[in-house]
Amino acid sequence: MDKIFGFIGMGNMGSAMLKGASNVFSKEDIVFSEANKEKMHSFSKEIGVECVESNTQCVEASKYVILAVKPQYMQEVLDEIKDRITSEQVVISIDAGKTLAYFAENLPDYVRVIRAMPNTPALVNEGMTGICYDHDKFSDEEIATVNKFFNSFGKVVTVDENMMDAVVCASGSSPAYVYMFIEALADSVVKYGIKRDMAYELVAQTVLGSAKMVLETKEHPGLLKDKVCSPGGTTIAGVAALEECGFRNAVIKATDKCYEKCTRM
């Protein structure tokens, strides 16, 4: 093994993670494989990271093997690489529906797996990833490297595996809801004459700033909301309308449906 990281799959998440890692680790320490060979060679040239022709070559070259393949191809990939993985390596899966038990059933007993749930804001180095693993199977150095890897394109938290479906709801799927909110709020002010590109900038920056307020002040979101709502003012009138239309309930119901789907995958 002459590489630190080997990526199997170069979809949106795989390429986002590789780009993040290449900003923190040396590009010479990274390799990847991809089923679409034209795409693979083009991306390799663009990013300056070595690619290899097969998944087995990728595994044999790497200490940390990141499985960034679509769920429908996971079994095929595991069958292909399982005999090439050693006890010295670490496998990282970003498949939301595949549990540690699944990998235990489909890989040799000695293979060590970390289950991860990143999200698409990793594309702009603002990802949020939840990970879980059997702590007894990994050294402090390995966990430090894994955390450094995920921090290279955002932030990472470690949770018990029974919380991973909730992580999918909190950060894996929820960017879609945020985009819907941005689109809806932008539409609502376009109606009053603001140009669309300006509406998106106004709303998106407000969402970004509001999120940063929560993270940096550590204040309860409800308290931050109250600070914007002057008595008898415009904001509390808007908040009342959101409550009347079931805003919070809609979000909770969306999470319920997301969680239900996770548990059936």
Buried (B, 14 or more C-beta within 10 A) or exposed (E): BEBBBBBBBBBEBBBBBBBBBBEEBEBEBBBBBBBEEEBBEBBBEEBEBBBBEEBBBBBBBBBBBBBBBEEEBBEEBBEBBBEBBEEEBBBBBBBBBBBBEBBEEBBEEEBBBBBBBBBBBBBEBBBBBBBBBEEEBBEEEBBEBBBEBBBBBBEBBBBEBEBBBBBBBBBBBBBEBEEEBBEEBBEEBBEEEBEEEEBBEBBBEEBEEBEEBEEEEEEEEEEEEBEEBEEEEEEBEEBEEEEEEEEEEEEEEBBEEBBEBBEEE
